[in-house]
Amino acid sequence: MSASGPDEFIPVNQPVLDGHEREYVLRCLETGWISSEGPAVQEFEHKFAARMGRAHGIAVSNGSTALELATKVLDLPTGSEVIMPSFTIISCAAAIIRAGLVPVLVDAEPRTWNMDVDKVEAKVTSKTKAIMVVHIYGLPTDMEPIQDIARRHDLRIVEDAAEMHGQTYRGRPCGSFGDISAFSFYPNKHITTGEGGMVVTDDGALAERCRLLRNLAHSPARRFVHEELGFNYRLTNMQAALGLAQLERLDQSVIRKRRMGAYYNAKLRDVAELELPPSKTDYSENIYWVYGMVLSDKVRLDAAQVMEELQRLKVGTRPFFWGMHEQPVLRKMGLFKDERYPITERVSRRGFYIPSGLGITEEQQGRVVAAVKQVLRVRR
Ligand SMILES: Cc1ncc(COP(=O)(O)O)c(C=O)c1O
């Protein structure tokens, strides 16, 4: 996936793999360490966890399985409620439901699209046992109020930092705030292993449980004897090798992303039809995992129509997440009946993101900006 020419399609994401990736992956092939048993897996776990300020890292097959393990190993009583954002990916609700727990939703706040922390406490009941925090698109959730609520109500925190490698909240790494936290290494992330994920925690017992369940829950006393049903959520040595090379460049990737975001901000600032992401809050500077935007109410088109036009102009886009309370699969389970989350509903219909991967060039960004302006002007 190299940079495109002036008339070529601009994909929504292009990973950058031009560091030690080839060398480290080739070493796996040369040494025969291709399964999850190779040395790169542990090295990646140690180095990644350390970078995120955590004691333990457990590498897994993707971010969804990382969330699933993280939630499950908390071992909360069946039927307990877990507060989570309505505006997020299905993996969050799936992790809660698969652990036998009940998701309880909180709407987004309109500026950062993160869970509105002022609405969390009203959702706490005697059944609430945890809060799942999800940092959305580039700015972290405001963690201090969440930590305060968790302390006062004795709740655990699961932190979904899937999009947040290299981001900080008040100077502390995202991924260091949960009792247990999860990352994804999908190719649109700041660190990719193709597919992959990591659970991080400071709690040795939780880490041990994750390791056990990740690998089929073989009994420690006798392989192929099982006290419980585990999963095969292992990451391969080749993927970990890729991750090690990517991790070396994390600081540069963050700089690159911020430069990308600053360019779009500067060029689109005056487009009244768009609500752009804030470049910073009082606790964080945007890392622009993706560069998202919301159509202002004066635009007659919805995001799907604008995205279709951009596609015609050879600009890749993705829609925003779709609210959990509007997910057919969850509604069929009887969840969220008659619940409304107006901010989530608005941004899921009016929001989309434009090409913002690490591999994007300034020339491509210029074409994206021109295309966005063209689509919006045509319709004015
Ligand atoms: C917030 C969030 N959580 C979880 C995931 C799931 O990660 P994966 O695609 O690696 O399963 C993603 C994926 O993009 C995500 O954005």
The ligand as a Tripos MOL2 file, in Angstrom:
@<TRIPOS>MOLECULE
LIG
   16    16     1     0     0
SMALL
NO_CHARGES

@<TRIPOS>ATOM
      1 C1        -12.5290    1.3210   20.4950 C.3       1 LIG1
      2 C2        -12.2620   -0.0050   19.8800 C.ar      1 LIG1
      3 N1        -12.3700   -1.1140   20.6320 N.ar      1 LIG1
      4 C3        -12.1450   -2.3280   20.1290 C.ar      1 LIG1
      5 C4        -11.7940   -2.5060   18.8120 C.ar      1 LIG1
      6 C5        -11.6300   -3.8930   18.2810 C.3       1 LIG1
      7 O1        -10.3390   -4.1640   17.8210 O.3       1 LIG1
      8 P1        -10.1040   -5.3070   16.7270 P.3       1 LIG1
      9 O2        -10.5710   -4.7920   15.4230 O.co2     1 LIG1
     10 O3         -8.6120   -5.5120   16.7530 O.co2     1 LIG1
     11 O4        -10.8360   -6.5180   17.1830 O.co2     1 LIG1
     12 C6        -11.6590   -1.3980   17.9870 C.ar      1 LIG1
     13 C7        -11.2860   -1.5640   16.5830 C.2       1 LIG1
     14 O5        -11.0230   -0.6720   15.8420 O.2       1 LIG1
     15 C8        -11.9160   -0.1170   18.5280 C.ar      1 LIG1
     16 O6        -11.8300    0.9920   17.7670 O.3       1 LIG1
@<TRIPOS>BOND
     1     1     2 1
     2     2     3 ar
     3     2    15 ar
     4     3     4 ar
     5     4     5 ar
     6     5     6 1
     7     5    12 ar
     8     6     7 1
     9     7     8 1
    10     8     9 2
    11     8    10 1
    12     8    11 1
    13    12    13 1
    14    12    15 ar
    15    13    14 2
    16    15    16 1
@<TRIPOS>SUBSTRUCTURE
     1 LIG1         1 GROUP 0 **** ****
